[in-house]
């Protein structure tokens, strides 16, 4: 049994992916203690995710004395952000979560940067989303707009090995007197990598809770012992 702690999972595991995949390839199963699904279930698949770095470059000028001489990078970025989020469909979502721009309020902004995220249930939908994002590159009103790809998580679709591992977990859960539903989930984890490698992977084995990534994020204390027993039972019975 190898226990692997990764420090950069929330930013896509850019420096640990190679290590994760190398360790996973040496093992028969992968158990991921990400939080449980809202119904207390586990995760047997995850959507594909791509991150993007955005940059707009304009032309500076004095905002009071010569406003018209400048070309605002912030203005162009604002236009693009709306365009990006409006590309969202049922099959592929787009969101912008970080934006930085400007240094002095009395200067037309030369540079503005942002980060965007795209997520899709199927890899082909994400691939089309990536192509649409990269097509936004170019210039408008003398402002250059650049899009570069960041880290990507491949789609993880349930396979026979993962479902067999899930059935073993169901048996352990029943001995504990709890039900254990399952399903694919949005939001990435390092299980995207191992599941996409075809290694039986069970994710969402962690505690129950709600409101992730908000000021009200919390766990249910009563689930600590329950999920601990589930994990212990799996470690004791897998061969």
GUGUKE-177418 format. One record per residue (C-alpha): residue number from 1; residue in three letters; chain; x, y, z. Coordinates in steps of 0.5 Angstrom, whole numbers, m for minus. Layout:
REM GUGUKE-177418
<pt><num>NUM</num><residu>ALA</residu><chaine>A</chaine><x>X</x><y>Y</y><z>Z</z></pt>
...
REM end
This chain:
REM GUGUKE-177418
<pt><num>1</num><residu>UNK</residu><chaine>A</chaine><x>0</x><y>0</y><z>0</z></pt>
<pt><num>2</num><residu>UNK</residu><chaine>A</chaine><x>3</x><y>7</y><z>m2</z></pt>
<pt><num>3</num><residu>UNK</residu><chaine>A</chaine><x>0</x><y>13</y><z>1</z></pt>
<pt><num>4</num><residu>UNK</residu><chaine>A</chaine><x>1</x><y>19</y><z>m4</z></pt>
<pt><num>5</num><residu>UNK</residu><chaine>A</chaine><x>0</x><y>26</y><z>m2</z></pt>
<pt><num>6</num><residu>UNK</residu><chaine>A</chaine><x>0</x><y>32</y><z>m7</z></pt>
<pt><num>7</num><residu>UNK</residu><chaine>A</chaine><x>0</x><y>39</y><z>m6</z></pt>
<pt><num>8</num><residu>UNK</residu><chaine>A</chaine><x>m2</x><y>42</y><z>m12</z></pt>
<pt><num>9</num><residu>UNK</residu><chaine>A</chaine><x>m8</x><y>38</y><z>m14</z></pt>
<pt><num>10</num><residu>UNK</residu><chaine>A</chaine><x>m13</x><y>45</y><z>m13</z></pt>
<pt><num>11</num><residu>UNK</residu><chaine>A</chaine><x>m9</x><y>48</y><z>m19</z></pt>
<pt><num>12</num><residu>UNK</residu><chaine>A</chaine><x>m9</x><y>42</y><z>m23</z></pt>
<pt><num>13</num><residu>UNK</residu><chaine>A</chaine><x>m3</x><y>38</y><z>m21</z></pt>
<pt><num>14</num><residu>UNK</residu><chaine>A</chaine><x>2</x><y>41</y><z>m26</z></pt>
<pt><num>15</num><residu>UNK</residu><chaine>A</chaine><x>8</x><y>39</y><z>m22</z></pt>
<pt><num>16</num><residu>UNK</residu><chaine>A</chaine><x>6</x><y>32</y><z>m19</z></pt>
<pt><num>17</num><residu>UNK</residu><chaine>A</chaine><x>2</x><y>29</y><z>m25</z></pt>
<pt><num>18</num><residu>UNK</residu><chaine>A</chaine><x>8</x><y>25</y><z>m27</z></pt>
<pt><num>19</num><residu>UNK</residu><chaine>A</chaine><x>9</x><y>22</y><z>m20</z></pt>
<pt><num>20</num><residu>UNK</residu><chaine>A</chaine><x>2</x><y>20</y><z>m19</z></pt>
<pt><num>21</num><residu>UNK</residu><chaine>A</chaine><x>2</x><y>16</y><z>m26</z></pt>
<pt><num>22</num><residu>UNK</residu><chaine>A</chaine><x>8</x><y>13</y><z>m24</z></pt>
<pt><num>23</num><residu>UNK</residu><chaine>A</chaine><x>6</x><y>11</y><z>m18</z></pt>
<pt><num>24</num><residu>UNK</residu><chaine>A</chaine><x>m1</x><y>9</y><z>m20</z></pt>
<pt><num>25</num><residu>UNK</residu><chaine>A</chaine><x>2</x><y>4</y><z>m26</z></pt>
<pt><num>26</num><residu>UNK</residu><chaine>A</chaine><x>6</x><y>0</y><z>m20</z></pt>
<pt><num>27</num><residu>UNK</residu><chaine>A</chaine><x>m1</x><y>m1</y><z>m16</z></pt>
<pt><num>28</num><residu>UNK</residu><chaine>A</chaine><x>m7</x><y>m5</y><z>m18</z></pt>
<pt><num>29</num><residu>UNK</residu><chaine>A</chaine><x>m12</x><y>0</y><z>m15</z></pt>
<pt><num>30</num><residu>UNK</residu><chaine>A</chaine><x>m13</x><y>7</y><z>m13</z></pt>
<pt><num>31</num><residu>UNK</residu><chaine>A</chaine><x>m17</x><y>10</y><z>m8</z></pt>
<pt><num>32</num><residu>UNK</residu><chaine>A</chaine><x>m18</x><y>17</y><z>m7</z></pt>
<pt><num>33</num><residu>UNK</residu><chaine>A</chaine><x>m21</x><y>20</y><z>m1</z></pt>
<pt><num>34</num><residu>UNK</residu><chaine>A</chaine><x>m24</x><y>27</y><z>m4</z></pt>
<pt><num>35</num><residu>UNK</residu><chaine>A</chaine><x>m30</x><y>29</y><z>m1</z></pt>
<pt><num>36</num><residu>UNK</residu><chaine>A</chaine><x>m36</x><y>24</y><z>m2</z></pt>
<pt><num>37</num><residu>UNK</residu><chaine>A</chaine><x>m42</x><y>26</y><z>m7</z></pt>
<pt><num>38</num><residu>UNK</residu><chaine>A</chaine><x>m48</x><y>30</y><z>m4</z></pt>
<pt><num>39</num><residu>UNK</residu><chaine>A</chaine><x>m52</x><y>23</y><z>m3</z></pt>
<pt><num>40</num><residu>UNK</residu><chaine>A</chaine><x>m46</x><y>20</y><z>1</z></pt>
<pt><num>41</num><residu>UNK</residu><chaine>A</chaine><x>m44</x><y>16</y><z>m6</z></pt>
<pt><num>42</num><residu>UNK</residu><chaine>A</chaine><x>m37</x><y>15</y><z>m9</z></pt>
<pt><num>43</num><residu>UNK</residu><chaine>A</chaine><x>m35</x><y>17</y><z>m15</z></pt>
<pt><num>44</num><residu>UNK</residu><chaine>A</chaine><x>m33</x><y>12</y><z>m21</z></pt>
<pt><num>45</num><residu>UNK</residu><chaine>A</chaine><x>m32</x><y>17</y><z>m27</z></pt>
<pt><num>46</num><residu>UNK</residu><chaine>A</chaine><x>m30</x><y>25</y><z>m28</z></pt>
<pt><num>47</num><residu>UNK</residu><chaine>A</chaine><x>m31</x><y>30</y><z>m33</z></pt>
<pt><num>48</num><residu>UNK</residu><chaine>A</chaine><x>m25</x><y>33</y><z>m37</z></pt>
<pt><num>49</num><residu>UNK</residu><chaine>A</chaine><x>m22</x><y>39</y><z>m35</z></pt>
<pt><num>50</num><residu>UNK</residu><chaine>A</chaine><x>m18</x><y>45</y><z>m39</z></pt>
<pt><num>51</num><residu>UNK</residu><chaine>A</chaine><x>m15</x><y>51</y><z>m36</z></pt>
<pt><num>52</num><residu>UNK</residu><chaine>A</chaine><x>m13</x><y>57</y><z>m40</z></pt>
<pt><num>53</num><residu>UNK</residu><chaine>A</chaine><x>m9</x><y>63</y><z>m39</z></pt>
<pt><num>54</num><residu>UNK</residu><chaine>A</chaine><x>m11</x><y>70</y><z>m42</z></pt>
<pt><num>55</num><residu>UNK</residu><chaine>A</chaine><x>m8</x><y>76</y><z>m44</z></pt>
<pt><num>56</num><residu>UNK</residu><chaine>A</chaine><x>m10</x><y>83</y><z>m47</z></pt>
<pt><num>57</num><residu>UNK</residu><chaine>A</chaine><x>m5</x><y>88</y><z>m49</z></pt>
<pt><num>58</num><residu>UNK</residu><chaine>A</chaine><x>m7</x><y>95</y><z>m50</z></pt>
<pt><num>59</num><residu>UNK</residu><chaine>A</chaine><x>m4</x><y>102</y><z>m51</z></pt>
<pt><num>60</num><residu>UNK</residu><chaine>A</chaine><x>m3</x><y>106</y><z>m45</z></pt>
<pt><num>61</num><residu>UNK</residu><chaine>A</chaine><x>m5</x><y>114</y><z>m45</z></pt>
<pt><num>62</num><residu>UNK</residu><chaine>A</chaine><x>m6</x><y>119</y><z>m39</z></pt>
<pt><num>63</num><residu>UNK</residu><chaine>A</chaine><x>m14</x><y>117</y><z>m37</z></pt>
<pt><num>64</num><residu>UNK</residu><chaine>A</chaine><x>m15</x><y>125</y><z>m36</z></pt>
<pt><num>65</num><residu>UNK</residu><chaine>A</chaine><x>m11</x><y>129</y><z>m41</z></pt>
<pt><num>66</num><residu>UNK</residu><chaine>A</chaine><x>m11</x><y>124</y><z>m47</z></pt>
<pt><num>67</num><residu>UNK</residu><chaine>A</chaine><x>m16</x><y>118</y><z>m46</z></pt>
<pt><num>68</num><residu>UNK</residu><chaine>A</chaine><x>m18</x><y>117</y><z>m53</z></pt>
<pt><num>69</num><residu>UNK</residu><chaine>A</chaine><x>m10</x><y>116</y><z>m55</z></pt>
<pt><num>70</num><residu>UNK</residu><chaine>A</chaine><x>m10</x><y>109</y><z>m51</z></pt>
<pt><num>71</num><residu>UNK</residu><chaine>A</chaine><x>m13</x><y>103</y><z>m52</z></pt>
<pt><num>72</num><residu>UNK</residu><chaine>A</chaine><x>m15</x><y>99</y><z>m46</z></pt>
<pt><num>73</num><residu>UNK</residu><chaine>A</chaine><x>m13</x><y>92</y><z>m44</z></pt>
<pt><num>74</num><residu>UNK</residu><chaine>A</chaine><x>m18</x><y>92</y><z>m39</z></pt>
<pt><num>75</num><residu>UNK</residu><chaine>A</chaine><x>m24</x><y>94</y><z>m43</z></pt>
<pt><num>76</num><residu>UNK</residu><chaine>A</chaine><x>m22</x><y>88</y><z>m49</z></pt>
<pt><num>77</num><residu>UNK</residu><chaine>A</chaine><x>m21</x><y>83</y><z>m43</z></pt>
<pt><num>78</num><residu>UNK</residu><chaine>A</chaine><x>m28</x><y>85</y><z>m40</z></pt>
<pt><num>79</num><residu>UNK</residu><chaine>A</chaine><x>m31</x><y>84</y><z>m47</z></pt>
<pt><num>80</num><residu>UNK</residu><chaine>A</chaine><x>m28</x><y>77</y><z>m48</z></pt>
<pt><num>81</num><residu>UNK</residu><chaine>A</chaine><x>m30</x><y>74</y><z>m41</z></pt>
<pt><num>82</num><residu>UNK</residu><chaine>A</chaine><x>m37</x><y>75</y><z>m43</z></pt>
<pt><num>83</num><residu>UNK</residu><chaine>A</chaine><x>m36</x><y>72</y><z>m50</z></pt>
<pt><num>84</num><residu>UNK</residu><chaine>A</chaine><x>m32</x><y>66</y><z>m46</z></pt>
<pt><num>85</num><residu>UNK</residu><chaine>A</chaine><x>m38</x><y>65</y><z>m41</z></pt>
<pt><num>86</num><residu>UNK</residu><chaine>A</chaine><x>m43</x><y>65</y><z>m46</z></pt>
<pt><num>87</num><residu>UNK</residu><chaine>A</chaine><x>m40</x><y>59</y><z>m50</z></pt>
<pt><num>88</num><residu>UNK</residu><chaine>A</chaine><x>m43</x><y>55</y><z>m44</z></pt>
<pt><num>89</num><residu>UNK</residu><chaine>A</chaine><x>m47</x><y>49</y><z>m47</z></pt>
<pt><num>90</num><residu>UNK</residu><chaine>A</chaine><x>m50</x><y>43</y><z>m43</z></pt>
<pt><num>91</num><residu>UNK</residu><chaine>A</chaine><x>m44</x><y>39</y><z>m46</z></pt>
<pt><num>92</num><residu>UNK</residu><chaine>A</chaine><x>m39</x><y>44</y><z>m44</z></pt>
<pt><num>93</num><residu>UNK</residu><chaine>A</chaine><x>m38</x><y>50</y><z>m39</z></pt>
<pt><num>94</num><residu>UNK</residu><chaine>A</chaine><x>m34</x><y>56</y><z>m39</z></pt>
<pt><num>95</num><residu>UNK</residu><chaine>A</chaine><x>m32</x><y>60</y><z>m33</z></pt>
<pt><num>96</num><residu>UNK</residu><chaine>A</chaine><x>m27</x><y>66</y><z>m31</z></pt>
<pt><num>97</num><residu>UNK</residu><chaine>A</chaine><x>m25</x><y>65</y><z>m24</z></pt>
<pt><num>98</num><residu>UNK</residu><chaine>A</chaine><x>m19</x><y>70</y><z>m24</z></pt>
<pt><num>99</num><residu>UNK</residu><chaine>A</chaine><x>m17</x><y>77</y><z>m27</z></pt>
<pt><num>100</num><residu>UNK</residu><chaine>A</chaine><x>m12</x><y>82</y><z>m26</z></pt>
<pt><num>101</num><residu>UNK</residu><chaine>A</chaine><x>m11</x><y>89</y><z>m29</z></pt>
<pt><num>102</num><residu>UNK</residu><chaine>A</chaine><x>m8</x><y>96</y><z>m29</z></pt>
<pt><num>103</num><residu>UNK</residu><chaine>A</chaine><x>m3</x><y>99</y><z>m24</z></pt>
<pt><num>104</num><residu>UNK</residu><chaine>A</chaine><x>m6</x><y>106</y><z>m24</z></pt>
<pt><num>105</num><residu>UNK</residu><chaine>A</chaine><x>m13</x><y>109</y><z>m24</z></pt>
<pt><num>106</num><residu>UNK</residu><chaine>A</chaine><x>m11</x><y>115</y><z>m28</z></pt>
<pt><num>107</num><residu>UNK</residu><chaine>A</chaine><x>m7</x><y>111</y><z>m34</z></pt>
<pt><num>108</num><residu>UNK</residu><chaine>A</chaine><x>m11</x><y>107</y><z>m39</z></pt>
<pt><num>109</num><residu>UNK</residu><chaine>A</chaine><x>m9</x><y>100</y><z>m38</z></pt>
<pt><num>110</num><residu>UNK</residu><chaine>A</chaine><x>m3</x><y>96</y><z>m42</z></pt>
<pt><num>111</num><residu>UNK</residu><chaine>A</chaine><x>m4</x><y>89</y><z>m39</z></pt>
<pt><num>112</num><residu>UNK</residu><chaine>A</chaine><x>m10</x><y>85</y><z>m37</z></pt>
<pt><num>113</num><residu>UNK</residu><chaine>A</chaine><x>m9</x><y>78</y><z>m35</z></pt>
<pt><num>114</num><residu>UNK</residu><chaine>A</chaine><x>m14</x><y>72</y><z>m33</z></pt>
<pt><num>115</num><residu>UNK</residu><chaine>A</chaine><x>m15</x><y>65</y><z>m32</z></pt>
<pt><num>116</num><residu>UNK</residu><chaine>A</chaine><x>m21</x><y>61</y><z>m35</z></pt>
<pt><num>117</num><residu>UNK</residu><chaine>A</chaine><x>m24</x><y>54</y><z>m34</z></pt>
<pt><num>118</num><residu>UNK</residu><chaine>A</chaine><x>m27</x><y>49</y><z>m39</z></pt>
<pt><num>119</num><residu>UNK</residu><chaine>A</chaine><x>m31</x><y>43</y><z>m37</z></pt>
<pt><num>120</num><residu>UNK</residu><chaine>A</chaine><x>m34</x><y>37</y><z>m41</z></pt>
<pt><num>121</num><residu>UNK</residu><chaine>A</chaine><x>m37</x><y>30</y><z>m39</z></pt>
<pt><num>122</num><residu>UNK</residu><chaine>A</chaine><x>m34</x><y>27</y><z>m46</z></pt>
<pt><num>123</num><residu>UNK</residu><chaine>A</chaine><x>m27</x><y>28</y><z>m48</z></pt>
<pt><num>124</num><residu>UNK</residu><chaine>A</chaine><x>m29</x><y>30</y><z>m55</z></pt>
<pt><num>125</num><residu>UNK</residu><chaine>A</chaine><x>m34</x><y>36</y><z>m53</z></pt>
<pt><num>126</num><residu>UNK</residu><chaine>A</chaine><x>m28</x><y>39</y><z>m49</z></pt>
<pt><num>127</num><residu>UNK</residu><chaine>A</chaine><x>m23</x><y>38</y><z>m55</z></pt>
<pt><num>128</num><residu>UNK</residu><chaine>A</chaine><x>m28</x><y>42</y><z>m59</z></pt>
<pt><num>129</num><residu>UNK</residu><chaine>A</chaine><x>m28</x><y>47</y><z>m53</z></pt>
<pt><num>130</num><residu>UNK</residu><chaine>A</chaine><x>m21</x><y>48</y><z>m53</z></pt>
<pt><num>131</num><residu>UNK</residu><chaine>A</chaine><x>m21</x><y>49</y><z>m60</z></pt>
<pt><num>132</num><residu>UNK</residu><chaine>A</chaine><x>m26</x><y>55</y><z>m59</z></pt>
<pt><num>133</num><residu>UNK</residu><chaine>A</chaine><x>m22</x><y>58</y><z>m54</z></pt>
<pt><num>134</num><residu>UNK</residu><chaine>A</chaine><x>m16</x><y>58</y><z>m58</z></pt>
<pt><num>135</num><residu>UNK</residu><chaine>A</chaine><x>m20</x><y>61</y><z>m64</z></pt>
<pt><num>136</num><residu>UNK</residu><chaine>A</chaine><x>m21</x><y>67</y><z>m59</z></pt>
<pt><num>137</num><residu>UNK</residu><chaine>A</chaine><x>m14</x><y>69</y><z>m60</z></pt>
<pt><num>138</num><residu>UNK</residu><chaine>A</chaine><x>m12</x><y>76</y><z>m65</z></pt>
<pt><num>139</num><residu>UNK</residu><chaine>A</chaine><x>m13</x><y>83</y><z>m64</z></pt>
<pt><num>140</num><residu>UNK</residu><chaine>A</chaine><x>m19</x><y>88</y><z>m64</z></pt>
<pt><num>141</num><residu>UNK</residu><chaine>A</chaine><x>m19</x><y>96</y><z>m64</z></pt>
<pt><num>142</num><residu>UNK</residu><chaine>A</chaine><x>m11</x><y>95</y><z>m63</z></pt>
<pt><num>143</num><residu>UNK</residu><chaine>A</chaine><x>m11</x><y>91</y><z>m57</z></pt>
<pt><num>144</num><residu>UNK</residu><chaine>A</chaine><x>m8</x><y>84</y><z>m58</z></pt>
<pt><num>145</num><residu>UNK</residu><chaine>A</chaine><x>m11</x><y>78</y><z>m54</z></pt>
<pt><num>146</num><residu>UNK</residu><chaine>A</chaine><x>m8</x><y>72</y><z>m53</z></pt>
<pt><num>147</num><residu>UNK</residu><chaine>A</chaine><x>m10</x><y>65</y><z>m50</z></pt>
<pt><num>148</num><residu>UNK</residu><chaine>A</chaine><x>m5</x><y>59</y><z>m48</z></pt>
<pt><num>149</num><residu>UNK</residu><chaine>A</chaine><x>m7</x><y>53</y><z>m45</z></pt>
<pt><num>150</num><residu>UNK</residu><chaine>A</chaine><x>m6</x><y>51</y><z>m38</z></pt>
<pt><num>151</num><residu>UNK</residu><chaine>A</chaine><x>m6</x><y>44</y><z>m35</z></pt>
<pt><num>152</num><residu>UNK</residu><chaine>A</chaine><x>m11</x><y>39</y><z>m37</z></pt>
<pt><num>153</num><residu>UNK</residu><chaine>A</chaine><x>m15</x><y>33</y><z>m34</z></pt>
<pt><num>154</num><residu>UNK</residu><chaine>A</chaine><x>m17</x><y>28</y><z>m38</z></pt>
<pt><num>155</num><residu>UNK</residu><chaine>A</chaine><x>m24</x><y>25</y><z>m38</z></pt>
<pt><num>156</num><residu>UNK</residu><chaine>A</chaine><x>m25</x><y>19</y><z>m34</z></pt>
<pt><num>157</num><residu>UNK</residu><chaine>A</chaine><x>m30</x><y>14</y><z>m36</z></pt>
<pt><num>158</num><residu>UNK</residu><chaine>A</chaine><x>m32</x><y>8</y><z>m32</z></pt>
<pt><num>159</num><residu>UNK</residu><chaine>A</chaine><x>m30</x><y>2</y><z>m34</z></pt>
<pt><num>160</num><residu>UNK</residu><chaine>A</chaine><x>m31</x><y>m6</y><z>m32</z></pt>
<pt><num>161</num><residu>UNK</residu><chaine>A</chaine><x>m25</x><y>m5</y><z>m27</z></pt>
<pt><num>162</num><residu>UNK</residu><chaine>A</chaine><x>m27</x><y>1</y><z>m23</z></pt>
<pt><num>163</num><residu>UNK</residu><chaine>A</chaine><x>m34</x><y>m2</y><z>m23</z></pt>
<pt><num>164</num><residu>UNK</residu><chaine>A</chaine><x>m31</x><y>m9</y><z>m20</z></pt>
<pt><num>165</num><residu>UNK</residu><chaine>A</chaine><x>m28</x><y>m5</y><z>m15</z></pt>
<pt><num>166</num><residu>UNK</residu><chaine>A</chaine><x>m34</x><y>m1</y><z>m13</z></pt>
<pt><num>167</num><residu>UNK</residu><chaine>A</chaine><x>m38</x><y>m7</y><z>m12</z></pt>
<pt><num>168</num><residu>UNK</residu><chaine>A</chaine><x>m33</x><y>m9</y><z>m7</z></pt>
<pt><num>169</num><residu>UNK</residu><chaine>A</chaine><x>m34</x><y>m2</y><z>m4</z></pt>
<pt><num>170</num><residu>UNK</residu><chaine>A</chaine><x>m41</x><y>m4</y><z>m4</z></pt>
<pt><num>171</num><residu>UNK</residu><chaine>A</chaine><x>m40</x><y>m10</y><z>0</z></pt>
<pt><num>172</num><residu>UNK</residu><chaine>A</chaine><x>m36</x><y>m7</y><z>5</z></pt>
<pt><num>173</num><residu>UNK</residu><chaine>A</chaine><x>m41</x><y>m1</y><z>6</z></pt>
<pt><num>174</num><residu>UNK</residu><chaine>A</chaine><x>m47</x><y>m6</y><z>7</z></pt>
<pt><num>175</num><residu>UNK</residu><chaine>A</chaine><x>m43</x><y>m9</y><z>13</z></pt>
<pt><num>176</num><residu>UNK</residu><chaine>A</chaine><x>m43</x><y>m2</y><z>16</z></pt>
<pt><num>177</num><residu>UNK</residu><chaine>A</chaine><x>m50</x><y>m2</y><z>15</z></pt>
<pt><num>178</num><residu>UNK</residu><chaine>A</chaine><x>m50</x><y>4</y><z>10</z></pt>
<pt><num>179</num><residu>UNK</residu><chaine>A</chaine><x>m52</x><y>5</y><z>2</z></pt>
<pt><num>180</num><residu>UNK</residu><chaine>A</chaine><x>m46</x><y>7</y><z>m3</z></pt>
<pt><num>181</num><residu>UNK</residu><chaine>A</chaine><x>m49</x><y>10</y><z>m9</z></pt>
<pt><num>182</num><residu>UNK</residu><chaine>A</chaine><x>m44</x><y>12</y><z>m15</z></pt>
<pt><num>183</num><residu>UNK</residu><chaine>A</chaine><x>m44</x><y>16</y><z>m21</z></pt>
<pt><num>184</num><residu>UNK</residu><chaine>A</chaine><x>m39</x><y>21</y><z>m25</z></pt>
<pt><num>185</num><residu>UNK</residu><chaine>A</chaine><x>m38</x><y>28</y><z>m22</z></pt>
<pt><num>186</num><residu>UNK</residu><chaine>A</chaine><x>m36</x><y>35</y><z>m25</z></pt>
<pt><num>187</num><residu>UNK</residu><chaine>A</chaine><x>m30</x><y>38</y><z>m21</z></pt>
<pt><num>188</num><residu>UNK</residu><chaine>A</chaine><x>m23</x><y>35</y><z>m22</z></pt>
<pt><num>189</num><residu>UNK</residu><chaine>A</chaine><x>m19</x><y>30</y><z>m18</z></pt>
<pt><num>190</num><residu>UNK</residu><chaine>A</chaine><x>m12</x><y>26</y><z>m19</z></pt>
<pt><num>191</num><residu>UNK</residu><chaine>A</chaine><x>m17</x><y>20</y><z>m20</z></pt>
<pt><num>192</num><residu>UNK</residu><chaine>A</chaine><x>m18</x><y>23</y><z>m27</z></pt>
<pt><num>193</num><residu>UNK</residu><chaine>A</chaine><x>m11</x><y>21</y><z>m29</z></pt>
<pt><num>194</num><residu>UNK</residu><chaine>A</chaine><x>m11</x><y>14</y><z>m26</z></pt>
<pt><num>195</num><residu>UNK</residu><chaine>A</chaine><x>m18</x><y>13</y><z>m28</z></pt>
<pt><num>196</num><residu>UNK</residu><chaine>A</chaine><x>m16</x><y>15</y><z>m35</z></pt>
<pt><num>197</num><residu>UNK</residu><chaine>A</chaine><x>m10</x><y>10</y><z>m35</z></pt>
<pt><num>198</num><residu>UNK</residu><chaine>A</chaine><x>m15</x><y>4</y><z>m34</z></pt>
<pt><num>199</num><residu>UNK</residu><chaine>A</chaine><x>m13</x><y>3</y><z>m27</z></pt>
<pt><num>200</num><residu>UNK</residu><chaine>A</chaine><x>m19</x><y>1</y><z>m23</z></pt>
<pt><num>201</num><residu>UNK</residu><chaine>A</chaine><x>m20</x><y>8</y><z>m19</z></pt>
<pt><num>202</num><residu>UNK</residu><chaine>A</chaine><x>m25</x><y>9</y><z>m13</z></pt>
<pt><num>203</num><residu>UNK</residu><chaine>A</chaine><x>m26</x><y>17</y><z>m12</z></pt>
<pt><num>204</num><residu>UNK</residu><chaine>A</chaine><x>m30</x><y>21</y><z>m7</z></pt>
<pt><num>205</num><residu>UNK</residu><chaine>A</chaine><x>m28</x><y>16</y><z>m1</z></pt>
<pt><num>206</num><residu>UNK</residu><chaine>A</chaine><x>m28</x><y>22</y><z>4</z></pt>
<pt><num>207</num><residu>UNK</residu><chaine>A</chaine><x>m32</x><y>25</y><z>9</z></pt>
<pt><num>208</num><residu>UNK</residu><chaine>A</chaine><x>m39</x><y>28</y><z>7</z></pt>
<pt><num>209</num><residu>UNK</residu><chaine>A</chaine><x>m40</x><y>35</y><z>7</z></pt>
<pt><num>210</num><residu>UNK</residu><chaine>A</chaine><x>m43</x><y>41</y><z>2</z></pt>
<pt><num>211</num><residu>UNK</residu><chaine>A</chaine><x>m42</x><y>48</y><z>m1</z></pt>
<pt><num>212</num><residu>UNK</residu><chaine>A</chaine><x>m34</x><y>46</y><z>m3</z></pt>
<pt><num>213</num><residu>UNK</residu><chaine>A</chaine><x>m30</x><y>52</y><z>m5</z></pt>
<pt><num>214</num><residu>UNK</residu><chaine>A</chaine><x>m35</x><y>57</y><z>m1</z></pt>
<pt><num>215</num><residu>UNK</residu><chaine>A</chaine><x>m35</x><y>61</y><z>6</z></pt>
<pt><num>216</num><residu>UNK</residu><chaine>A</chaine><x>m40</x><y>56</y><z>8</z></pt>
<pt><num>217</num><residu>UNK</residu><chaine>A</chaine><x>m35</x><y>49</y><z>6</z></pt>
<pt><num>218</num><residu>UNK</residu><chaine>A</chaine><x>m36</x><y>44</y><z>12</z></pt>
<pt><num>219</num><residu>UNK</residu><chaine>A</chaine><x>m36</x><y>37</y><z>13</z></pt>
<pt><num>220</num><residu>UNK</residu><chaine>A</chaine><x>m41</x><y>33</y><z>17</z></pt>
<pt><num>221</num><residu>UNK</residu><chaine>A</chaine><x>m37</x><y>30</y><z>23</z></pt>
<pt><num>222</num><residu>UNK</residu><chaine>A</chaine><x>m41</x><y>24</y><z>24</z></pt>
<pt><num>223</num><residu>UNK</residu><chaine>A</chaine><x>m38</x><y>22</y><z>17</z></pt>
<pt><num>224</num><residu>UNK</residu><chaine>A</chaine><x>m31</x><y>22</y><z>20</z></pt>
<pt><num>225</num><residu>UNK</residu><chaine>A</chaine><x>m32</x><y>15</y><z>23</z></pt>
<pt><num>226</num><residu>UNK</residu><chaine>A</chaine><x>m36</x><y>12</y><z>18</z></pt>
<pt><num>227</num><residu>UNK</residu><chaine>A</chaine><x>m32</x><y>14</y><z>12</z></pt>
<pt><num>228</num><residu>UNK</residu><chaine>A</chaine><x>m26</x><y>12</y><z>16</z></pt>
<pt><num>229</num><residu>UNK</residu><chaine>A</chaine><x>m29</x><y>5</y><z>17</z></pt>
<pt><num>230</num><residu>UNK</residu><chaine>A</chaine><x>m30</x><y>4</y><z>9</z></pt>
<pt><num>231</num><residu>UNK</residu><chaine>A</chaine><x>m23</x><y>6</y><z>7</z></pt>
<pt><num>232</num><residu>UNK</residu><chaine>A</chaine><x>m20</x><y>1</y><z>13</z></pt>
<pt><num>233</num><residu>UNK</residu><chaine>A</chaine><x>m25</x><y>m4</y><z>10</z></pt>
<pt><num>234</num><residu>UNK</residu><chaine>A</chaine><x>m23</x><y>m3</y><z>3</z></pt>
<pt><num>235</num><residu>UNK</residu><chaine>A</chaine><x>m15</x><y>m4</y><z>5</z></pt>
<pt><num>236</num><residu>UNK</residu><chaine>A</chaine><x>m17</x><y>m10</y><z>9</z></pt>
<pt><num>237</num><residu>UNK</residu><chaine>A</chaine><x>m20</x><y>m14</y><z>4</z></pt>
<pt><num>238</num><residu>UNK</residu><chaine>A</chaine><x>m17</x><y>m12</y><z>m3</z></pt>
<pt><num>239</num><residu>UNK</residu><chaine>A</chaine><x>m12</x><y>m17</y><z>m6</z></pt>
REM end
